[in-house]
Amino acid sequence: MEWGGDKMSPHLFDPVSPPANIWPQGQADVRAYIEGIAQHGPTHMAENVSAKWRALRSGGRVFPVTINDGEVGGSYVCLPHSAYILYAREELDLVDIGLLAPFMRGLIKLASPLLLGAGINKIVQLDNWLLSTNLHGDWAGEDISQIRTYLMAKYPKHILALRSLDDWSCPKLLSVCKDDGWVLLPSRQIWVTDDMKAEWTPRHSSKNDKRHFNKAKLSIEDITIMTTPDAERIAQLYYMLYVGKYSPLNPVFTPAYIKMTCEAGLFSYRCARDESGTIMAVSGALIRGDILTPPVVGYDTDRPQKEGLYRIACYLFNQQAMTQGLRVNGSAGAASFKRHRGAHARIEYSAFYVGHLPLRRRAVIKTLAVLLNRLAVPMMKRKQL
């Protein structure tokens, strides 16, 4: 079947069997990524992600789209209940917020059934790459109202959402969503660096990271051909850090995902190998426009802390960004570590469109936004989380 519609109008399609001529020129890596996930399904690529995987063409862009119908318990990259309830509950066990802790636990306990009752996981997410940080490139949201109208008609009972919005990487997109009536829900505090040469390189901690690496008997390799053993090792190291050390709600990327993202050319992988050739630390970087973010970072957490493998893993992508003149979105977490290396904080939002939904569902989402802005944001800023 050939796509014969207005090429400026939004069109949702299955990447497994796309209409002819639906793909614009010059997006080989995006196409390879979207089709790579579509061929086997999201769960094959991230074990704790379950969603319908689609693509949407609007103008000259194609966006990955996930559709969920109310499932509970999977990764937050598709399920907002996991982000705002399950992950928040885990964070309270790790972060000292003093006398507020019992109050926040009670609030989370109360909010959980209300959010599920409001269908927070019955959701269509636009430009969702299944990453903790979705970079939106040069998309300024000029077609957001047309996309929103189109998706509302196709999914009249679903929330529409767009994650990873902030006033640093995509200020125009954030602004047009607000103007179009989307509800902005704070999601987390991220750590960003504007000028790596000026802000990262001179820092004492950054210089120590370099000295530490030079003393280690490791060699850096830019991986251009991903072997199966390397993909398995990288998936293992990522799991050790992001799932074993941090949270099982982070996407559990598989070796198939690591291999596919390298072959698609969407992620650039750098690793530090020991003298036997074993990968001890790794970074997998996504670059869109002038911004780099590392969706895949890992190291052998079984090794002694004095070996500084986390520092080396972060050095890999920071050095890459500095060399290529890129800004860095360092995502959330490890706040003190990132601050000491020149990063500064920004609040990240998820935009929800609920204007087409019943009053009760709208009210719950809007109340959540108010509570997050009044309670969570000041706490994140005060505690430098």
N, C-alpha and C positions, 0 to 999 in steps of 0.2 A: 504494500500500500504506500502511495506517495503522499507526502504532506503538501497539500495544496492551499493551505490557509494563508491568511495575512501573516507575513513573517514578523510583524511587530506585535501581534496578539499572542497572549500566553497559550501554551498548548502542553498538556501533561501527557506523557507517554511511558510505555514500558521499555526500558533499555534493552531487554532481551529481544524484542521484536519492534524496533523503531520504524516509524514511517520513513520512506526514502526522502533524502534531502533535509531531514530534520536537524542534522548536525551542522553548525556553521564551520567555516574554515578556520584553521589556526588554533584549535583546542584539542590537540591530540592527547595531551596528558589528562585533561579533564574527562574526555571521552573514555580513555582507557581505564581510568579509575571507576567511573560510574558503571561502565559495562563489566568491569572485572568483578565488582560486588554483585551486580545483577545476575551474572552467570551462575553463581553458587548460592547467593542469598547472604544477607548481612550476618547471620549467625555463623556461617562458615568463616567469616573474616574477623568477627568479634563475638566470642562465645556467649556473652551475656547481653547481646543486642538482638532483639526480635522486632521486625517492622516490615511493612510493605515498602519496597524500594522502587522509587520512580524517578523520572527526570522531567523537568519543566523547561521548555524553551520560551524565552521572552526576548524579543528583539534579537540581538546578536549573542546572547548568553544562554547557556544551559545550566540549570541548577539541580543538584541532587535534592530529592524530596523524600522524607520518611512519613509514613502514615501508621498511626497506632490507634487501636480501638478500645483502650482501657486496660491493657495489661498492667500488672503490678510487679515490681521487684527487680527489673532489669537495670541496665546502666542508665545514668542520668543523661547520656547523650541523646536519648529518645524520650525518656519518661520524666517529666517535671516533678512528679511525686517523689521520685528517687533523689532529685536534686534538692528540693526544698524541705523534705521530711526525712528520708532515710539518711542522706548524706549529712544533713544538719544534725541529726541525732548522733551520728558518729563523731562529728566535730566537737560536740559538747563534752565528749569523753577525753578529748585531746587538748582542748584549749581552756585555759583558766579564765573564766569571766566572773569569778568571785560570787557575790551574793545573787547575781542575776541567774545563775545556773538553774536552780529549782524552778524559777519562774519560766525560763525559756523551755525547759523540759515539759512543763505543764502546757505551755502554749503549743508546742509541737504535737503533743499528744492530743490536744483538742483539735488542732488544725487538720490532722491526718484524715479522719473520716469526712470532714467537711470538704476537703479538696477532692477526695475520691468521689464523694457524692456529687460534686460539681463537674465531674468528668474531666479532671485536669489531665489525665492520660489519654483521653479521647482527642487526639491532636494530630494536626498536619504541620510538619516542620519544613520550612523552606530554606534552601541553601545549607542543608545539614550534612556535613561531611563525616559524621560519626566521630568527631574529635572533641576533646575538651575545649579547644579553642578553634572555632570556625573563622578563618580569615575570609573576608568578603571582597578582597581585591579592590578594583576601581569601581565597583558597583555603587552608585550613589542613590539608588532607590527611586530613580526617575519613573519607573513603571510599577511602583509598589501598589498603587490604588487599582491598577488594571489586574495585577496578579491577585490581589486580595479579592476583588469582585469575582474573578474567574474561580478561585478555589472555594469561595463561599458557596457558589452555585453548585459545585461538584460535591462539596462536603458540608452541607448546611448544619450538621449536628456536631461538627468538630471545631475545637479551638484551632486557630491558625497561629503559628509561632515562628520566630526568627531569633536564634540565640547569638551570643557573642557580639553584642553591640556596645560600643564605647565611644567617647568623644575624642579619643586619640587616634584610633586606626580607621574609623568610619564615621566621622562626625555628621556628614551629610545624610547618610543612611539612617542614623539614629534620629536626626531631626525630622526627616520626612515621615518616618514611622509615627513619631509623636504627633505630627501635623495631620496624619491620616487617621488618627483615632486609635492607634494601638496603645495598649496599656504597658508601661515599662516597669518590669519587675527586676530589681537588683538581684544579681545572681552571686557575685563574688568580687573580691578585690584582686586585680591583676597587677603585675609588675612589668613595667615597660622601660625601654632605653631608647632615647632619640638618636644619640650620636655615640657610637661605640668607641670611636677614636678619642673623643673628648671625655666621655663619661665612664667608660669601662676600662680602657687601657691604663690610665694613670693610677687607678685605685691600687692601694696596697694589697688588698685581698686578691685582685686580679693578677698582680705581679707574683704573689705567692703561689697562685694556682699554676702559673707558667713554670716557676722554679720547681714546684712539686712534680709537675709532669716531666721536666727535664731530668730529674733525679730518678724517676721511675724507669724501670727497664721495659718500657712499652714503646710501640711504634704506631703512629697514626696512619690509617689507610682510608682513602675515599673509595667506598665500594661502588663499582660501576656494574659489576655482574654479581648478582646475589645467588650464591649457591644454596642448596637446601640445608646443609649443615649450618651455614652462617645464619640463615633465616630462623632456624630452630633455636640457635644460641641467642640471637637478638630478642626473639619472642620470650625466651626464658629470662633474660636479664631485665627486660621491660616488666615482666610479670613480678619478678622479685621486688622491684621498686614500687611500681604503681599499684599493684594488687596486693602483694604480700606485705609491703611496708606501709602503704597508704590506705587504699580502700578497694574492696571487691566491686564497688559501684563504678570504678573507672572502667572504660572499655577494655575487655580482655582480648587484645589483638593476637591472632594466630600466626604461625609461620607462613601460612598462605597469604595473609594480609601483608606481612613484611615483604615477601617476595613480589607480590603484585604491585605494591606502591613503588618499589624500586624499579621494576620493569616498566611501569607506566611513566616513569620519569617525574612523578609528582613529588616524591620525597627524595632528598639527598642524604645518604647514610654515610656517617663517619664513625670509625671505630678505633679503639686502642687495643692492640694485640700484645700479648706477652711473648717471650722468646720462643715458646712452643707453637705460636700462631693462634692461641685461644683468645677470643674476644673477651676482654675484661670490662670494658665500658663502651657505650655506644650512644650516638644521637642520630635521630632521623628528623630532618628539618623540612618543613613546608615553607615555600617562599611564594608570596603573592604580592605583586607590585614591589614596593620597597620594604616590605616587612617579612621577617623570618619568625616562625614559631616552631618549637620542637615537640611535635605530638608524641614522638618516641624517644624516651630517655631511659637508660638502664645501666646497671652495673652489678657486679657479683657481690651481693649483700652478705654472702657467707665469708668474705675476706675481712681481715681486721680493719677497723675504721681508720687506723693510722695510715693505711695505704692511700686514703683520699680518693677513692674511685668515683665518688659522686662529684667531687670537685673536677676531676678529669673529664667526666661525661659532660658536664656543663661547659667546661673549657672548649670542648670540641665544637659546639654550635656557636658559642660566643666568639671564638676566634674566626669561625667561618663568616659570621655576620660582619665582624670588623673588617676582614679582608675584602669582602664584597660591598662594603659601604651600605649595609642594610640596618634598618631599625629592628629592634627585637621586642616581640611580645612574649615575655617569659611565663605567661599564664599565672596561675595562683599557687599559693603554698611557698614554703621555705622563704618567708618574707625577709627575715634578718639576713640570710645568705645573699639574697638578691639585692637588698638595699646596700650592703657593703661592697657590691660590685657595680654600683652606679644606677640601679633601677629606681624608678619612682612609681607611685601607686595611681591607679585609675579604677573607678567603679565600672564593672561590666553589667550589662542588662540583657534580659530576654524580653522581646516585644511579643505580647499576646494580643490577637484581635478576637474580641468576644462580642462585638456589637450586634451580631446576628443571632445570638444565643438567648435563651430565656433569661428573665430578670434574675432569678435565683443564682444561676451559674455566673452571670456577669458580676453580681454583687460579691460573690465569694472571691473571684479573681481580683477584683478591684480592692477589696478589703485586704487581701494578701499583699498587694502592692503597697498600700498605705503602711501596713505593719512593717514590711521590709525596709521601706524608706525611713520610717521613724525609729525603728529599733535596730535592725541589722546593720544598716549603713553606718550610723554613728559608732556602733560597736567595732565594726571592721576597721574604721579609720582610727579610733582610739587605741585599739589593741594592735594596730598594724598587722592585721591578719593577712 
